[in-house]
Amino acid sequence: MHVVIMGCGRVGSTLARSLEDRNHTVAVIDNNPDAFRRLGPSFNGDKVTGYGFDQAVLTKAGIQRADAFAAVSSGDNSNIIAARVARETFGIQQVVARIYDPGRAEVYQRLGITTVATVKWTADQVLRRILPAGAEPDFRDPSGTIRVDQVPVPDVWVGHRTIDLQIETKSRIAWIDRLGEGMLPTRETVIQEGDLLHLVMREENAGHAYAVIEKGPEDHA
């Protein structure tokens, strides 16, 4: 892929290096040439000085052959304008804009521009780490019906099959983090100490699921 990134702050420079590490070609746009120092000496992509909503600048960055465009500057207005130019003028389908205002992010999301509302995302991450388990899911689908939760396994479930936990909690285990690696459970998988389960469940069933997880399997009752 060829990806054009507008904004060479911490997010833009990290994104650019990550894409290049995955063998994609990258062009980074920023109106401050000093910002390109964040890319480091090993960066091999294009550095284009200018504004990411300027069609001439985008063309210089290779937007016409780009597969994706990311607007991650510090300005909401600039990001949205640039994202719309990339999508509507150059026909780029994979367009993402970073937006600080979560209200505006929802509006542009409905217009077909994928947005990352950094303030809300950061607040949600903090909430998940300070509230009790189950209070806030890792993911909730747009309808609010389905949620994904990270659940450390209580000792009462160690040695029991994952299929039993799924049946009793009325949930599904999407994957397990075990000893630093992800694994997909089978019907015969046995829960081990230290497992971190990623549970998919209906929102209305979350209370029941956590009650069962805390109580333990039926044969412990």
C-alpha positions in Angstrom: 0.0 0.0 0.0 0.9 3.6 -0.4 -0.4 5.8 2.5 -0.5 9.5 2.8 -0.4 11.0 6.3 -1.2 14.6 7.2 0.4 15.6 10.5 3.9 14.7 11.7 3.2 14.9 15.5 3.5 12.0 17.8 0.6 10.1 16.2 1.6 10.8 12.6 5.3 10.0 13.0 4.5 6.8 14.9 1.9 5.7 12.3 4.4 6.5 9.5 7.2 4.4 11.0 4.8 1.5 11.8 3.5 1.4 8.2 7.1 1.5 6.9 8.1 -1.3 9.2 5.3 -3.3 7.5 6.8 -2.6 4.1 4.3 0.0 3.0 5.3 3.2 1.3 4.5 6.4 3.1 4.3 10.1 2.4 4.0 12.5 5.4 2.7 16.0 5.1 3.2 18.8 7.6 3.4 22.6 7.3 6.3 22.7 9.8 9.4 21.1 8.2 11.0 20.8 11.7 8.3 18.2 12.6 9.8 15.7 10.2 12.7 15.2 12.7 10.2 13.0 14.7 10.4 10.4 11.8 14.1 9.6 12.6 17.0 9.1 10.3 15.9 5.6 9.2 12.6 6.8 7.6 12.7 6.3 3.8 9.3 7.8 2.9 8.5 11.2 1.4 8.4 14.3 3.5 6.1 17.0 2.0 6.0 20.5 3.5 2.5 22.1 3.2 -1.1 21.7 4.1 -2.9 18.4 3.7 -6.0 19.9 2.2 -4.0 21.6 -0.6 -4.6 19.5 -3.8 -1.1 20.4 -5.1 0.5 19.2 -1.9 -1.5 16.0 -1.9 -0.5 15.3 -5.4 3.1 15.8 -4.5 2.6 13.3 -1.7 1.3 10.7 -4.2 -2.4 10.9 -3.4 -3.3 9.7 -6.9 -1.7 6.3 -6.3 -2.5 6.2 -2.6 -4.6 3.4 -1.1 -5.3 5.2 2.2 -5.2 8.7 3.7 -4.9 9.6 7.4 -5.5 13.1 8.7 -3.9 13.2 12.2 -2.9 16.8 12.7 -3.8 18.8 15.8 -6.6 20.6 14.2 -10.1 19.2 13.8 -11.1 21.5 10.9 -7.9 20.8 9.0 -8.3 17.1 9.4 -11.9 17.0 8.2 -11.2 19.3 5.2 -8.2 17.2 4.2 -10.2 14.0 4.7 -13.0 15.2 2.5 -10.6 16.4 -0.2 -8.9 13.0 -0.2 -12.2 11.2 -0.4 -14.3 13.4 -2.6 -11.7 14.9 -5.0 -9.2 12.0 -5.3 -11.6 9.1 -4.6 -9.6 7.6 -1.7 -11.9 5.1 0.1 -9.8 4.3 3.1 -9.8 7.7 4.9 -9.4 8.3 8.6 -9.5 11.6 10.5 -8.5 12.3 14.1 -11.1 14.5 15.8 -10.9 15.8 19.3 -14.6 16.8 19.6 -16.6 13.6 20.0 -19.8 15.3 19.0 -18.4 16.3 15.6 -16.7 12.9 15.2 -20.2 11.3 15.3 -21.5 13.7 12.6 -18.6 13.0 10.3 -18.8 9.3 10.9 -22.4 9.4 9.6 -21.1 11.2 6.5 -18.9 8.2 5.7 -15.6 9.5 7.1 -14.0 7.2 9.6 -13.1 9.2 12.7 -11.0 8.6 15.8 -12.2 10.7 18.6 -9.1 10.8 20.7 -10.5 12.5 23.8 -13.4 10.0 24.1 -11.1 7.1 23.3 -8.6 8.1 26.0 -11.3 8.7 28.6 -12.8 5.3 27.8 -9.5 3.6 28.2 -9.0 5.2 31.6 -12.5 4.3 32.7 -11.9 0.6 31.8 -8.9 0.6 34.0 -10.3 2.3 37.1 -13.8 0.9 37.2 -14.6 -2.7 38.4 -14.5 -5.5 35.9 -17.5 -5.5 33.7 -18.4 -1.9 34.3 -17.2 -0.8 30.9 -16.6 -3.1 28.0 -13.6 -3.0 25.6 -15.9 -2.7 22.7 -19.6 -2.1 22.1 -21.2 -2.4 18.7 -23.0 0.7 17.3 -26.4 -0.6 18.2 -25.3 -1.1 21.9 -26.4 -4.8 21.7 -23.1 -6.7 21.7 -20.1 -6.0 23.9 -16.6 -7.5 24.2 -15.0 -7.6 27.7 -11.5 -8.6 28.9 -12.0 -10.9 31.9 -9.1 -12.3 34.0 -10.0 -15.9 35.0 -10.9 -16.4 38.7 -9.3 -19.3 40.4 -12.7 -21.1 40.6 -12.7 -21.6 36.9 -9.1 -22.9 36.5 -9.1 -26.5 35.3 -12.5 -26.3 33.7 -13.3 -26.3 30.0 -13.9 -23.1 28.2 -17.1 -24.6 26.6 -18.6 -25.0 30.1 -17.9 -21.3 30.9 -19.5 -20.2 27.7 -22.6 -22.3 28.2 -23.1 -21.2 31.8 -22.4 -17.5 31.1 -24.3 -17.4 27.8 -21.3 -15.8 26.2 -18.6 -16.7 23.7 -14.8 -16.6 24.1 -13.4 -14.8 21.1 -9.8 -15.6 22.1 -7.6 -16.1 25.1 -4.4 -14.3 26.0 -2.2 -17.0 27.5 1.5 -16.6 28.4 1.8 -13.6 26.2 0.2 -15.1 23.1 -3.3 -15.2 21.7 -5.1 -18.5 21.2 -8.5 -19.6 19.9 -10.2 -22.0 22.2 -11.7 -25.3 21.1 -14.3 -27.5 22.9 -11.5 -29.3 24.7 -9.6 -26.2 25.8 -9.1 -26.1 29.6 -8.8 -22.8 31.4 -5.4 -22.2 33.0 -4.2 -19.9 35.7 -3.4 -16.4 34.4 -5.7 -16.7 31.3 -7.2 -13.5 30.1 -10.5 -14.1 28.3 -12.0 -11.9 25.7 -15.7 -12.5 26.1 -18.4 -11.6 23.6 -21.9 -11.2 25.1 -25.2 -9.4 24.8 -25.3 -6.2 26.8 -28.5 -7.4 28.6 -26.7 -10.6 29.7 -23.6 -8.9 31.1 -24.8 -8.9 34.7 -25.6 -12.7 34.6 -22.3 -13.5 32.9 -20.2 -11.7 35.6 -22.3 -13.3 38.4 -21.6 -16.8 37.0 -17.9 -16.0 36.5 -17.5 -14.8 40.1 -19.5 -17.7 41.5 -17.8 -20.4 39.6 -19.1 -23.5 37.6 -22.2 -25.3 38.7 -20.2 -28.2 40.2 -18.7 -25.7 42.7 -22.1 -24.7 43.9 
